[in-house]
Amino acid sequence: MPFFSSKPTSFLGIDIGSSSIKMIELGNRNGQAVLKNYAFAEKTSKIESSRTEDIISRSAEIIKKMYKEAGFTSRETVAALHNFDVFTSVINLPETDLADLESIIRVEAHKFVPIPLEDVVLDWKVVGAIGDKHKKAKDKKKAVEKPAPDKKESTKVKSDETKNAKLAGLAPEDLLPKDERGLEVLLTAAPRKLVKKYVEIFKAAELNLLSLETESFSYIRALLPKNDNSPVMVLNVGAVASDIIIVEKQIPVIIRTVDGGGFSITEAIAHNLGISIERAEQFKRDVGIYAPDGTDSNHVIRQLVESAFVPVVNEISYSLELYKTRNQNVEKILLTGGSAYLLHLSDFLKSTFKIPVYIGDPWHRITYAPEMQKVLQEIGPMFTVAVGLALKQIVE
Protein backbone atom coordinates (compact mmCIF):
# COMPACT_ATOMS: atom_id res chain seq x y z
CA MET A 1 0.00 0.00 0.00
CA PRO A 2 1.53 3.36 -1.06
CA PHE A 3 2.26 5.95 1.64
CA PHE A 4 1.46 8.82 -0.68
CA SER A 5 -1.23 9.25 -3.32
CA SER A 6 -2.05 12.14 -5.62
CA LYS A 7 -5.18 13.23 -7.38
CA PRO A 8 -5.18 13.27 -11.20
CA THR A 9 -4.10 16.62 -12.62
CA SER A 10 -5.55 16.17 -16.10
CA PHE A 11 -8.59 14.54 -17.64
CA LEU A 12 -9.80 13.26 -20.99
CA GLY A 13 -13.19 14.06 -22.51
CA ILE A 14 -14.02 11.57 -25.27
CA ASP A 15 -17.02 12.08 -27.54
CA ILE A 16 -17.89 9.00 -29.61
CA GLY A 17 -20.08 10.59 -32.27
CA SER A 18 -22.03 9.01 -35.07
CA SER A 19 -19.41 9.92 -37.69
CA SER A 20 -16.26 10.71 -35.70
CA ILE A 21 -14.51 10.51 -32.34
CA LYS A 22 -13.26 13.65 -30.59
CA MET A 23 -10.76 13.64 -27.71
CA ILE A 24 -9.74 16.54 -25.44
CA GLU A 25 -7.23 16.60 -22.59
CA LEU A 26 -7.54 19.38 -20.00
CA GLY A 27 -5.17 20.03 -17.13
CA ASN A 28 -6.32 21.29 -13.74
CA ARG A 29 -4.26 24.31 -12.63
CA ASN A 30 -5.70 25.31 -9.24
CA GLY A 31 -9.26 24.90 -10.49
CA GLN A 32 -8.56 26.52 -13.87
CA ALA A 33 -8.87 24.29 -16.94
CA VAL A 34 -5.84 24.38 -19.26
CA LEU A 35 -5.85 22.90 -22.77
CA LYS A 36 -3.17 20.22 -23.08
CA ASN A 37 -4.15 18.29 -26.21
CA TYR A 38 -6.93 17.44 -28.66
CA ALA A 39 -7.50 15.01 -31.52
CA PHE A 40 -10.14 14.07 -34.05
CA ALA A 41 -10.70 10.89 -36.07
CA GLU A 42 -13.29 10.02 -38.69
CA LYS A 43 -15.04 6.70 -38.30
CA THR A 44 -15.04 4.20 -41.14
CA SER A 45 -18.03 2.18 -42.31
CA LYS A 46 -16.62 -0.89 -40.51
CA ILE A 47 -17.63 0.54 -37.15
CA GLU A 48 -21.26 0.62 -38.21
CA SER A 49 -21.52 -3.16 -37.92
CA SER A 50 -24.55 -4.11 -35.85
CA ARG A 51 -22.56 -6.61 -33.78
CA THR A 52 -21.78 -5.15 -30.35
CA GLU A 53 -18.41 -6.91 -30.25
CA ASP A 54 -17.37 -5.24 -33.51
CA ILE A 55 -18.46 -1.80 -32.31
CA ILE A 56 -16.54 -2.18 -29.06
CA SER A 57 -13.33 -3.45 -30.65
CA ARG A 58 -13.31 -0.94 -33.51
CA SER A 59 -14.10 2.05 -31.26
CA ALA A 60 -11.41 0.99 -28.79
CA GLU A 61 -8.94 0.55 -31.64
CA ILE A 62 -9.55 4.10 -32.92
CA ILE A 63 -9.29 5.59 -29.43
CA LYS A 64 -6.03 3.77 -28.68
CA LYS A 65 -4.55 4.94 -31.98
CA MET A 66 -5.61 8.56 -31.35
CA TYR A 67 -4.22 8.44 -27.83
CA LYS A 68 -0.84 7.14 -28.91
CA GLU A 69 -0.32 9.19 -32.09
CA ALA A 70 -1.45 12.51 -30.58
CA GLY A 71 0.60 11.97 -27.41
CA PHE A 72 -2.09 12.15 -24.73
CA THR A 73 -0.91 11.52 -21.17
CA SER A 74 -3.93 11.20 -18.86
CA ARG A 75 -5.99 8.02 -18.70
CA GLU A 76 -8.76 9.47 -16.49
CA THR A 77 -11.76 9.68 -18.81
CA VAL A 78 -15.30 11.05 -18.90
CA ALA A 79 -17.60 10.04 -21.78
CA ALA A 80 -21.15 10.78 -22.91
CA LEU A 81 -24.22 8.86 -23.98
CA HIS A 82 -26.10 10.27 -26.97
CA ASN A 83 -29.29 12.10 -26.10
CA PHE A 84 -31.24 9.90 -28.51
CA ASP A 85 -30.06 6.75 -26.68
CA VAL A 86 -31.26 7.92 -23.27
CA PHE A 87 -34.78 8.48 -21.95
CA THR A 88 -34.98 11.89 -20.27
CA SER A 89 -37.97 13.75 -18.89
CA VAL A 90 -38.88 16.40 -16.33
CA ILE A 91 -41.74 14.98 -14.25
CA ASN A 92 -44.04 16.70 -11.77
CA LEU A 93 -44.58 15.02 -8.42
CA PRO A 94 -47.03 15.98 -5.68
CA GLU A 95 -45.73 17.16 -2.33
CA THR A 96 -44.23 14.12 -0.67
CA ASP A 97 -41.90 12.98 2.10
CA LEU A 98 -38.27 12.87 0.90
CA ALA A 99 -38.02 9.37 2.38
CA ASP A 100 -40.69 8.20 -0.08
CA LEU A 101 -39.35 10.13 -3.08
CA GLU A 102 -37.25 7.35 -4.62
CA SER A 103 -40.08 4.79 -4.58
CA ILE A 104 -42.52 7.33 -6.07
CA ILE A 105 -40.02 8.22 -8.81
CA ARG A 106 -39.64 4.56 -9.76
CA VAL A 107 -43.42 4.27 -10.07
CA GLU A 108 -43.55 7.39 -12.27
CA ALA A 109 -40.63 6.15 -14.38
CA HIS A 110 -42.80 3.26 -15.63
CA LYS A 111 -44.98 5.82 -17.42
CA PHE A 112 -42.32 7.08 -19.82
CA VAL A 113 -39.51 4.50 -19.96
CA PRO A 114 -40.52 2.06 -22.72
CA ILE A 115 -38.41 -0.84 -21.42
CA PRO A 116 -38.47 -2.66 -18.04
CA LEU A 117 -36.82 -0.63 -15.26
CA GLU A 118 -34.57 -3.56 -14.36
CA ASP A 119 -32.99 -3.07 -17.82
CA VAL A 120 -32.05 0.59 -17.25
CA VAL A 121 -29.76 2.62 -15.04
CA LEU A 122 -32.07 5.18 -13.43
CA ASP A 123 -30.88 8.57 -12.24
CA TRP A 124 -32.86 11.57 -10.95
CA LYS A 125 -32.39 15.08 -9.62
CA VAL A 126 -34.84 17.52 -8.01
CA VAL A 127 -34.65 20.66 -10.18
CA GLY A 128 -37.41 22.89 -8.82
CA ALA A 129 -40.66 23.41 -6.96
CA ILE A 130 -43.93 23.29 -8.91
CA GLY A 131 -45.55 25.68 -6.50
CA ASP A 132 -43.08 28.45 -7.28
CA LYS A 133 -43.93 28.31 -11.00
CA HIS A 134 -47.70 28.21 -10.32
CA LYS A 135 -47.36 31.22 -8.04
CA LYS A 136 -45.53 33.18 -10.76
CA ALA A 137 -48.21 32.29 -13.31
CA LYS A 138 -50.98 33.36 -10.92
CA ASP A 139 -49.20 36.61 -10.14
CA LYS A 140 -48.97 37.37 -13.88
CA LYS A 141 -52.68 36.68 -14.32
CA LYS A 142 -53.62 38.88 -11.35
CA ALA A 143 -51.50 41.72 -12.69
CA VAL A 144 -53.55 41.68 -15.91
CA GLU A 145 -56.95 41.28 -14.23
CA LYS A 146 -56.73 44.20 -11.77
CA PRO A 147 -54.59 47.32 -11.18
CA ALA A 148 -51.38 46.81 -9.24
CA PRO A 149 -51.66 47.75 -5.54
CA ASP A 150 -49.72 50.54 -3.94
CA LYS A 151 -45.99 49.61 -4.06
CA LYS A 152 -45.44 50.10 -0.31
CA GLU A 153 -48.51 48.03 0.55
CA SER A 154 -47.50 45.28 -1.90
CA THR A 155 -43.99 45.12 -0.42
CA LYS A 156 -45.38 44.93 3.11
CA VAL A 157 -47.81 42.12 2.26
CA LYS A 158 -45.08 40.11 0.52
CA SER A 159 -42.72 40.70 3.45
CA ASP A 160 -45.34 39.58 5.99
CA GLU A 161 -46.16 36.43 4.00
CA THR A 162 -42.50 35.47 3.69
CA LYS A 163 -41.88 36.22 7.35
CA ASN A 164 -44.81 34.05 8.42
CA ALA A 165 -43.65 31.27 6.14
CA LYS A 166 -40.14 31.35 7.63
CA LEU A 167 -41.51 31.29 11.16
CA ALA A 168 -43.46 28.17 10.24
CA GLY A 169 -40.37 26.58 8.70
CA LEU A 170 -41.80 26.78 5.16
CA ALA A 171 -40.50 28.00 1.82
CA PRO A 172 -42.51 30.84 0.16
CA GLU A 173 -44.07 28.42 -2.35
CA ASP A 174 -45.62 26.52 0.59
CA LEU A 175 -48.05 29.43 0.98
CA LEU A 176 -49.91 27.96 -1.97
CA PRO A 177 -52.87 25.59 -1.53
CA LYS A 178 -51.57 22.09 -0.79
CA ASP A 179 -52.83 20.60 -4.06
CA GLU A 180 -50.70 23.10 -6.02
CA ARG A 181 -47.40 22.25 -4.35
CA GLY A 182 -44.88 19.69 -5.49
CA LEU A 183 -41.52 19.01 -7.05
CA GLU A 184 -40.04 18.98 -10.54
CA VAL A 185 -37.66 16.08 -11.02
CA LEU A 186 -35.28 15.49 -13.93
CA LEU A 187 -35.39 11.78 -14.62
CA THR A 188 -32.83 9.95 -16.78
CA ALA A 189 -32.88 6.28 -17.76
CA ALA A 190 -30.01 4.70 -19.74
CA PRO A 191 -30.24 1.13 -21.06
CA ARG A 192 -27.92 -1.14 -19.08
CA LYS A 193 -26.69 -2.80 -22.28
CA LEU A 194 -25.62 0.59 -23.62
CA VAL A 195 -23.81 1.53 -20.41
CA LYS A 196 -22.07 -1.85 -20.42
CA LYS A 197 -20.97 -1.30 -24.03
CA TYR A 198 -19.30 2.01 -23.16
CA VAL A 199 -17.61 0.47 -20.13
CA GLU A 200 -16.21 -2.29 -22.36
CA ILE A 201 -15.00 0.19 -25.00
CA PHE A 202 -12.89 2.14 -22.52
CA LYS A 203 -11.68 -1.00 -20.79
CA ALA A 204 -10.47 -2.29 -24.16
CA ALA A 205 -8.90 1.12 -24.87
CA GLU A 206 -7.01 0.82 -21.54
CA LEU A 207 -8.53 4.02 -20.15
CA ASN A 208 -10.09 4.63 -16.74
CA LEU A 209 -13.74 5.60 -17.24
CA LEU A 210 -14.62 7.89 -14.34
CA SER A 211 -18.21 8.62 -15.34
CA LEU A 212 -20.82 8.61 -18.09
CA GLU A 213 -23.35 11.38 -18.61
CA THR A 214 -25.81 12.47 -21.28
CA GLU A 215 -24.57 14.93 -23.88
CA SER A 216 -26.96 17.67 -22.75
CA PHE A 217 -25.02 18.22 -19.51
CA SER A 218 -21.77 18.47 -21.48
CA TYR A 219 -23.28 21.18 -23.72
CA ILE A 220 -24.39 23.18 -20.68
CA ARG A 221 -21.03 22.89 -18.91
CA ALA A 222 -19.06 23.88 -22.01
CA LEU A 223 -21.26 26.67 -23.37
CA LEU A 224 -22.94 28.46 -20.46
CA PRO A 225 -21.22 30.63 -17.86
CA LYS A 226 -21.75 29.16 -14.39
CA ASN A 227 -23.95 32.07 -13.25
CA ASP A 228 -26.11 32.21 -16.41
CA ASN A 229 -29.60 31.08 -15.36
CA SER A 230 -31.42 32.52 -18.38
CA PRO A 231 -33.62 30.28 -20.55
CA VAL A 232 -31.42 29.21 -23.49
CA MET A 233 -31.80 26.82 -26.40
CA VAL A 234 -28.73 24.82 -27.37
CA LEU A 235 -29.00 23.63 -30.97
CA ASN A 236 -26.45 20.97 -31.88
CA VAL A 237 -26.43 20.35 -35.64
CA GLY A 238 -24.56 17.09 -35.99
CA ALA A 239 -23.78 14.94 -39.01
CA VAL A 240 -26.97 12.86 -39.16
CA ALA A 241 -29.13 14.24 -36.33
CA SER A 242 -29.73 17.47 -34.46
CA ASP A 243 -30.24 17.95 -30.71
CA ILE A 244 -32.56 20.65 -29.39
CA ILE A 245 -32.05 21.33 -25.69
CA ILE A 246 -33.85 24.05 -23.76
CA VAL A 247 -31.93 24.92 -20.61
CA GLU A 248 -33.43 26.66 -17.59
CA LYS A 249 -31.22 27.53 -14.60
CA GLN A 250 -28.49 25.25 -15.98
CA ILE A 251 -30.90 22.29 -16.16
CA PRO A 252 -32.06 20.68 -19.46
CA VAL A 253 -35.86 20.82 -19.18
CA ILE A 254 -36.65 19.91 -22.80
CA ILE A 255 -34.47 17.56 -24.86
CA ARG A 256 -35.45 16.64 -28.42
CA THR A 257 -33.52 14.83 -31.14
CA VAL A 258 -34.55 14.88 -34.78
CA ASP A 259 -33.13 13.21 -37.89
CA GLY A 260 -31.43 15.81 -40.02
CA GLY A 261 -27.95 17.28 -39.92
CA GLY A 262 -25.00 18.30 -42.04
CA PHE A 263 -24.62 15.02 -43.88
CA SER A 264 -28.37 14.80 -44.49
CA ILE A 265 -28.17 18.14 -46.29
CA THR A 266 -25.18 17.00 -48.33
CA GLU A 267 -27.00 13.81 -49.35
CA ALA A 268 -30.08 15.78 -50.43
CA ILE A 269 -27.95 18.00 -52.71
CA ALA A 270 -26.07 15.01 -54.17
CA HIS A 271 -29.28 13.04 -54.82
CA ASN A 272 -31.25 15.89 -56.39
CA LEU A 273 -28.42 17.20 -58.58
CA GLY A 274 -26.95 13.79 -59.42
CA ILE A 275 -23.47 14.71 -58.22
CA SER A 276 -20.89 13.14 -55.90
CA ILE A 277 -21.04 13.53 -52.11
CA GLU A 278 -17.72 15.41 -52.21
CA ARG A 279 -19.00 17.97 -54.73
CA ALA A 280 -22.34 18.31 -52.90
CA GLU A 281 -20.46 19.01 -49.66
CA GLN A 282 -18.53 21.79 -51.36
CA PHE A 283 -21.73 23.29 -52.79
CA LYS A 284 -23.27 23.24 -49.31
CA ARG A 285 -20.27 25.02 -47.79
CA ASP A 286 -20.13 27.63 -50.57
CA VAL A 287 -23.85 28.47 -50.77
CA GLY A 288 -25.29 27.82 -47.31
CA ILE A 289 -28.91 27.98 -46.26
CA TYR A 290 -30.00 31.61 -46.59
CA ALA A 291 -29.14 34.63 -48.70
CA PRO A 292 -29.44 37.77 -46.51
CA ASP A 293 -29.20 40.10 -49.51
CA GLY A 294 -32.19 38.41 -51.19
CA THR A 295 -30.31 37.45 -54.35
CA ASP A 296 -31.38 34.36 -56.27
CA SER A 297 -27.96 33.15 -57.29
CA ASN A 298 -27.58 29.46 -56.46
CA HIS A 299 -31.33 29.43 -55.74
CA VAL A 300 -31.73 25.71 -56.42
CA ILE A 301 -29.01 24.65 -54.01
CA ARG A 302 -30.21 27.05 -51.33
CA GLN A 303 -33.73 25.65 -51.69
CA LEU A 304 -32.43 22.08 -51.34
CA VAL A 305 -30.54 23.02 -48.18
CA GLU A 306 -33.60 24.70 -46.66
CA SER A 307 -35.85 21.74 -47.55
CA ALA A 308 -33.45 19.27 -45.94
CA PHE A 309 -33.42 21.45 -42.80
CA VAL A 310 -37.23 21.60 -42.48
CA PRO A 311 -37.49 18.74 -39.91
CA VAL A 312 -35.07 20.61 -37.64
CA VAL A 313 -36.98 23.89 -38.03
CA ASN A 314 -40.27 22.16 -37.22
CA GLU A 315 -38.79 20.53 -34.11
CA ILE A 316 -37.40 23.87 -32.92
CA SER A 317 -40.87 25.44 -33.34
CA TYR A 318 -42.47 22.61 -31.40
CA SER A 319 -39.91 22.86 -28.58
CA LEU A 320 -40.39 26.63 -28.27
CA GLU A 321 -44.18 26.23 -28.04
CA LEU A 322 -43.78 23.43 -25.52
CA TYR A 323 -41.55 25.62 -23.40
CA LYS A 324 -44.14 28.39 -23.35
CA THR A 325 -46.34 26.10 -21.26
CA ARG A 326 -43.81 26.74 -18.47
CA ASN A 327 -44.65 30.47 -18.77
CA GLN A 328 -41.21 31.12 -20.22
CA ASN A 329 -39.64 32.25 -23.48
CA VAL A 330 -36.18 31.31 -24.74
CA GLU A 331 -33.86 34.33 -24.67
CA LYS A 332 -31.23 33.11 -27.14
CA ILE A 333 -30.13 30.17 -29.26
CA LEU A 334 -26.57 28.82 -29.02
CA LEU A 335 -25.40 26.94 -32.10
CA THR A 336 -22.93 24.09 -31.85
CA GLY A 337 -22.03 20.86 -33.66
CA GLY A 338 -20.09 20.15 -36.82
CA SER A 339 -22.54 22.11 -39.01
CA ALA A 340 -22.86 25.18 -36.77
CA TYR A 341 -20.81 27.19 -39.28
CA LEU A 342 -23.11 26.36 -42.21
CA LEU A 343 -23.11 29.61 -44.18
CA HIS A 344 -25.89 32.00 -43.04
CA LEU A 345 -27.41 29.48 -40.61
CA SER A 346 -27.39 31.99 -37.74
CA ASP A 347 -29.17 34.60 -39.90
CA PHE A 348 -31.70 32.04 -41.08
CA LEU A 349 -32.61 30.97 -37.54
CA LYS A 350 -32.73 34.55 -36.26
CA SER A 351 -35.05 35.55 -39.10
CA THR A 352 -37.27 32.49 -38.66
CA PHE A 353 -37.70 32.56 -34.88
CA LYS A 354 -37.01 36.23 -34.01
CA ILE A 355 -34.56 35.15 -31.29
CA PRO A 356 -30.87 36.17 -31.03
CA VAL A 357 -28.60 33.39 -32.33
CA TYR A 358 -24.91 32.92 -31.51
CA ILE A 359 -22.20 30.37 -32.20
CA GLY A 360 -21.42 28.77 -28.82
CA ASP A 361 -17.87 29.07 -27.50
CA PRO A 362 -16.77 25.91 -25.63
CA TRP A 363 -13.35 27.43 -24.87
CA HIS A 364 -14.54 30.35 -22.73
CA ARG A 365 -13.63 28.58 -19.45
CA ILE A 366 -10.30 27.24 -20.73
CA THR A 367 -6.79 28.70 -20.79
CA TYR A 368 -4.81 28.15 -24.00
CA ALA A 369 -1.97 29.71 -25.97
CA PRO A 370 -3.10 32.93 -27.76
CA GLU A 371 -1.73 31.72 -31.10
CA MET A 372 -4.24 28.83 -31.00
CA GLN A 373 -7.30 31.10 -30.91
CA LYS A 374 -8.08 31.03 -34.62
CA VAL A 375 -7.93 27.26 -35.06
CA LEU A 376 -9.80 26.62 -31.81
CA GLN A 377 -12.57 28.97 -32.91
CA GLU A 378 -12.94 26.99 -36.14
CA ILE A 379 -13.11 23.57 -34.49
CA GLY A 380 -14.93 24.65 -31.32
CA PRO A 381 -18.51 23.62 -32.29
CA MET A 382 -17.30 20.15 -33.24
CA PHE A 383 -15.51 19.65 -29.88
CA THR A 384 -18.21 21.04 -27.56
CA VAL A 385 -19.22 17.69 -26.02
CA ALA A 386 -15.62 16.55 -25.53
CA VAL A 387 -14.72 19.86 -23.86
CA GLY A 388 -17.74 19.68 -21.56
CA LEU A 389 -16.80 16.14 -20.55
CA ALA A 390 -13.17 16.96 -19.74
CA LEU A 391 -14.34 19.97 -17.69
CA LYS A 392 -16.56 17.84 -15.45
CA GLN A 393 -13.82 16.72 -13.04
CA ILE A 394 -12.29 20.19 -12.89
CA VAL A 395 -15.20 22.58 -12.34
CA GLU A 396 -17.56 20.37 -10.33
N, C-alpha and C positions, 0 to 999 in steps of 0.2 A: 504494500500500500504506500503510495507516494506521500511524502511529508508536505509537499507544496503542490497546489493546483492553481491554474489560471483560467479565467474566463476567455472565451474566444474573442478575438479583436477584429475579426472580419467575417462577413457572411455572404453566401450566395443566394441570389434570387433567380430561380429557373422557371421560365414560362414555356411549357410544351404546348405550342399552338397547333392549329389545324394544318398549317402549311410550313411552319418553321419552329425552331427552338431558339429562345433568347436567354442569355446568361449574363448576369451582372454580379460583380463583387464589390461590396462596399466595406470600408474600414470604419471602425468606431473610434473617433478621436475625442474623448471626453464628452460623449453624447452627440457629437457632430458627425454626420455621415460624410465620408470621403470616398470619391470614386477611385477604385484601384484597377478595375479591368472590366471589359465587356466583350461579348462575342455573339455571333449570329450564324445559324446554319439552316439552310433550306432542307426540308424533308424530301425524300424520294418517294416514288409510288410504292416501293416495297413495304414502307411502314404502314400503308393503308390496308394491309392484310387483316382479315377479320379475326384471325387466331390471336388470342391474348398473348400466348407465348412469343409470337413473332413481334407483336407491338412492344412488349417489354424488352426483348433482346435488342431490337433495332434502335429503340429510343435510348437505351442504356449505351449502346455502341456509339451513337452520335454524341451523347453527352460526354462520354469518356474521351472521345477524340477532340471535342471542343476544349475540354478542360486541359488536356495535355498540350495541344498545339498553341493555345492562347496564353498558357502559362499562369493559370489560376493557382492560388495557394490554399485558400480556405476549403474545408470540406463540410462546413456547417451550412445546411441548405433549408430554404423555405420554398415551397412550391404551391401551385394553385390548381383548383378544380374549375373547369369551365362552368360558367353560369348555366348553360343549357344542359349540363349533366347533373345539376343539383336542384332539388326542390326547395324553393325559398318563398316565404310568405310572412306578412305581418298580420297577426291574428289579434282579435279583441277578446279579452277575457273579463268576466264579471269580477267585482271585488271579491277577493278570496284570501284565505290564510296562506302565508308564504310556505308553510309546511306542506300544504296541499297542492302547491303550484305545479310541481313536476308531474304528479299523477294527472292533473287536469290537462296539462299541455300534451301529454301522451294521448289522452282521449281525443283532444282536438286535432292532433296530428293525423289521426285516421281519416279525417275529412278531406285532406288535400294531398296526402302522400299516396300515390297510386300503387305502391307495392307494400308488402307486409313490413311492419315496423322492425321486426327482428332482422330484416335484410338491409336496414339502413343505420348509419351513424347519425344520431339525432343531437342537435345542438340548439340552444335557445338563449335569448338575451332580452331582458325587459328594457324597452326603449322609450316608454312614455306612459303617461296617465291619460286614459280616455276622458275622464272628467274635465281635465284642463282644456282639451280641444272643444268639448261641448260647451264649456263656459264661454270660451272665446266666440264661438258661433252665436250663442245666445246674446252676448253683449253686442255683437255686430247688428243682430236683428233688432234689438231694443233701441240702438242708436238711430236706426232708420225709422222705427215706428213712432218715437216720441222725441221731443227736444231734449238735448243734453241738460242735466241738472247743473246747478251752480257749481263751479270748479271746486271751491272750498268745501261745499257740502259733500260732493262726490268723493273727494280725497278723504274726508273724515269717515264716511260710511265704509269705504274700502279699508281704511286703517283699522276701524273697529272690528270689521269682519275678520281680518287677518289676525288681529290681536286675540280675539275670542277663539279662533281656530288653534292658535299656538298654545293658548292656555289649556285647551282640551287635548293637546298632543296630536293635532290633525294638520295635514297640509291644506292649503287654500282650496284645492279642488274637492276636498271632502265636505265643503259647504254645500255641494250639490246634493239633490235627492239621491238616495242610496242606489236606485235603479239606473242612475246615469254615471255611476263611478265604475272604475275598472282599470285594466292595464292593457297596454299594447306590447306585444311580444314578437320579436323577430325570430322566426323558426326556420331552421335549416336542416335538411335531411339529405345525406349523401349515401348512395348505394355502397354497401360494404365491399362488393366485388370491385368497384371502381377505386375505392380507397386502398384496397389490397394491391391492385395493379400498380398504383403510384408508389407504394411502399417497395414493391418488388423492383420497379424500375431503378430507384435510387440505391437500393441495396446492390443491384447488379452493376450500377455505375460507381460503386464504392464511395458513396457520399452519405453523410449523416443527415437524414431527413428530420429536421426539428419540428416542423408543423406543416399542415395543409390547410388552406383556406380557400374560400370562393374568390373569384377574380374581382368581384365588386368591391371588396374591402381593400384590395391592392390598388384599384383605381383611386379610391378615396384617399388613401394614405399618400399616394404619389402626387396627386393633383391638387388637393385642397389644403390650404393653410390650416394649422391645428385649431385656430380660433374662428374659422369661417363656419358659421351655423346657418348660412342662408340656403334656401331651397335651390338646388342646382341639378341640372341634368347632365350626366356624363354619357356621351355618345361615342361608343367604340365601333369604328367601321373596320372590321377585320377583312380577311381574304374571302371567306365564304359566308359569314354571318355577321350581324351587327348586334351589339348589346346596347340596350337603353336602360339606364339606371337613374332613377330620381333619388337624390340624396337630401335628407332633412336632418339637420343637426348631426352631421357626420354619420348618419345611419342610412343604409339603402332601404327605402320604404317601398319602392316599386322597381322590379327587375324584369325586363322583357328581352327575349332574344328572337330575332327574326332572320330567316334566310335572306341573304342579299348582302354582298360586300364588294370589295375591289375586284376580285376575280370573277364574280358573277357579272359585273359590268363589262369586263374585258371579253368574257364569253359571248355576251349578247352582241357586242360589236362585231366580233369575229364571225358569228353565225349569220347575222343579218347582212353583212357585207361580203361574206365568202372569202375572208382573208385569214392569215395565220394569227395565232394567239399573240406572237411577238409583235406583229404589226398593229394588231388591235390594242395592245397595251400601250404602244407608243402614241396611237391616236388618242386614247383616253387621257394620257398625261398631257398631250399638247392642247387638247380642246377643252376638257373639263366638262362641268355639268351646267354652267350658267354663264350667259354673256351679259355682264352688267351694262355694257353700252348699247344693248339692244340690236346689235348687228346680226345678220343671218348667215354669216360665213360659217361653214362647217355645221349648218343647221341639222343635217341628217344625223351626224354623229352625236351632237348635243342632245337631240331628241331621243336617241337610243340610250344614252347615259341616263337621262331623266326617267325614261320608262323603266329601266332596270332598277332604279332607285325608289320607285313607287312603293314597294312593300315596306321599306324603311320609313318613308315619309308617313305612310298610313299608321304605322306602329307608334311613331312619335306623337302623332295627333291623338291616338287613342290613350297613350300614357299621360299626356298633358290633361286630357279631359278627366281621366281617372283620378289624377292628383287633385283636381279641383274639388272633388268630393271631400277632401280633407281641409277645405276652406283655405287652400293655398295656391299660389301661382309660382311657377319656376322663374327665377330671376335671370338665369343665364344658362347657356349650353356650352359645355367644354368638350371639344373634339379630340379624340385620340384614336389610336389604331393605325395600321399600315396605310390606310387610304385617307387619313385625316387631311393630307395635303393635296387631295384631288382639287384641281384648279377650279376656283370660284365656289367650292362647296360651302364655305363659311357665309358668303354673300347669299347663296341660294337658300340656306336654312334661315338666315336672318330675315330675308324677304318673305319666306313662306310662313314663318311662325311669329314674326314681329318680336323676337327675343334676341338680346345680344349674344353673339357666338364668338368663341375664342378657341384657339389651339391650346390645349392643355400643356403645361410645362412640368414634366416629371422630375426635372433637375433642380427645382427651386429650393429644395431642402438639402442639397448636396454640394459639397466643396469639390472643385475640379480646377485643373490648370486653365487659365484664361484662353490660351491658344486653342483649346478644345471646344470652345463655345459654338463655333459655326457647325461643326460636324455633329455635335450633340444635339443641337437644335433640329437638325435634319432628321436624325434617327430617333429623337425623343418619343414621338407618338407610338412607334413600333415597340419601344422598350418599356412602356408605362407599367405593365403588369410586373415585369421582372424587377424594376426599380422599387415598386411598392412592396414586393416580397422581401427584397434584401433589406429594406428599411425597417421591417417589422421588429426585428430583434434589437434595433438600435434606438428607435423612438418610443417604443412601448415598454 
